[in-house]
Amino acid sequence: MTDAPDWRTARAPDLAAIEALAEAAFARLPDAFRRLCQGVVIRVEDFPDEETLDELGCESEFDLLGLFRGIGLAQGGGAASLVTGQFPNMVWLYRRPLLDYWAEHDETLGHLVTHVLVHEIGHHFGLSDADMARIEAEAG
């Protein structure tokens, strides 16, 4: 007989827990990749704001797991662009949509957070899906 977890006291991971997963995922990314991310801010919120949902044509606040906002390296963005007074490049991870997706799929929450983080940072670099898959595999 295996010891089943006691779900009566379990709680959904809070913002700090998702942030910790994102920080751990970022730390596992290849060094060269992380160095190029200098100045990229990673934020975790419960949901995207209404303006973002409207801008992207989302039908529900659960439609978006993450988002990159800024000027990617391929478009001349990066740490040097910070001196121009523009906002830093940011990756947003949305806790409630991530948890909803996690509950419906057979993967760990850590894997899901890593996947979304790599995908959104990939937009910063202008990477292809194949490039992102390789980087995600390297991150474990």
C-alpha positions in Angstrom: 0.0 0.0 0.0 1.4 3.4 -0.9 1.0 6.5 1.2 -1.5 8.8 -0.6 -1.1 12.5 -0.1 -3.4 14.2 2.3 -5.4 16.4 -0.1 -7.6 17.7 2.7 -5.0 20.2 3.7 -3.5 20.9 0.2 -3.6 24.4 -1.2 -3.0 25.7 -4.7 0.5 27.2 -5.2 0.4 30.9 -4.5 2.2 33.7 -6.5 5.4 33.2 -4.4 5.5 29.5 -5.2 5.1 30.1 -9.0 7.8 32.8 -8.8 10.1 30.2 -7.1 9.4 27.7 -9.8 10.1 30.4 -12.5 13.4 31.4 -10.7 14.5 27.8 -10.5 13.6 27.2 -14.2 15.5 30.3 -15.2 18.6 29.2 -13.1 18.6 25.9 -15.1 18.7 27.6 -18.5 22.0 27.5 -20.4 24.5 30.2 -19.1 24.8 31.8 -22.5 21.0 32.1 -22.8 20.7 33.6 -19.3 23.5 36.2 -20.0 21.5 37.4 -23.0 18.5 37.9 -20.8 20.2 40.6 -18.8 17.5 43.2 -17.9 14.5 41.0 -18.6 12.1 41.1 -15.7 10.0 38.1 -14.9 6.7 38.8 -13.2 4.0 36.5 -11.9 0.4 37.7 -11.6 -2.9 35.9 -11.1 -4.4 36.9 -14.4 -3.5 39.2 -17.4 -5.1 42.7 -17.1 -8.2 43.6 -19.2 -6.2 45.7 -21.6 -3.9 42.8 -22.4 -6.9 40.4 -22.9 -8.6 42.9 -25.2 -5.4 43.6 -27.2 -4.8 39.9 -27.8 -8.4 39.1 -28.5 -8.7 36.6 -25.6 -12.1 35.2 -24.9 -11.3 34.4 -21.3 -8.8 35.4 -18.7 -7.7 31.7 -18.7 -6.6 31.9 -22.4 -3.1 33.3 -21.7 -0.5 31.4 -19.7 2.3 33.9 -20.3 3.4 36.9 -22.3 6.5 38.7 -23.4 6.3 42.5 -23.6 9.1 44.7 -24.9 11.5 45.0 -27.7 13.2 41.7 -28.5 16.9 41.4 -29.2 16.1 40.8 -32.9 14.4 44.2 -33.0 17.3 46.0 -31.2 16.0 45.6 -27.6 18.0 44.4 -24.6 19.7 45.9 -21.6 21.2 48.8 -23.7 17.6 49.9 -24.5 17.1 50.7 -20.8 19.0 53.9 -21.1 16.4 55.2 -23.6 13.8 55.4 -20.8 11.6 52.7 -22.2 10.2 50.0 -19.9 12.4 46.9 -19.5 11.6 43.8 -21.4 9.2 41.7 -19.3 8.0 38.1 -19.2 4.6 37.7 -17.5 3.5 34.3 -16.1 -0.2 34.0 -15.1 -0.7 31.8 -12.1 -4.4 31.0 -12.4 -4.4 30.0 -16.1 -1.2 28.0 -15.4 -2.9 26.1 -12.6 -6.0 25.6 -14.7 -3.9 24.1 -17.6 -1.9 22.0 -15.2 -5.0 20.5 -13.7 -6.2 19.4 -17.1 -2.9 17.9 -18.4 -0.5 15.2 -17.5 2.7 17.2 -16.8 4.3 18.6 -13.7 3.7 22.2 -12.7 7.5 22.8 -12.8 7.7 21.5 -16.4 4.8 23.7 -17.4 6.3 26.9 -15.8 9.6 26.1 -17.5 7.9 25.6 -20.9 6.0 28.9 -20.7 9.0 30.8 -19.4 11.3 29.5 -22.2 8.6 30.2 -24.8 8.1 33.8 -23.6 11.9 34.5 -23.3 12.2 32.9 -26.8 10.2 35.8 -28.1 12.9 38.1 -26.7 15.4 36.4 -28.9 13.2 35.9 -31.9 13.8 32.1 -31.6 12.0 29.4 -33.6 9.9 26.7 -31.8 12.7 24.2 -32.5 15.3 26.5 -30.8 13.0 26.9 -27.8 12.4 23.1 -27.6 16.2 22.5 -27.5 16.8 25.2 -24.8 13.9 23.7 -22.8 15.4 20.2 -23.1 18.8 21.6 -21.9 17.0 23.1 -18.8 15.7 19.7 -17.9 
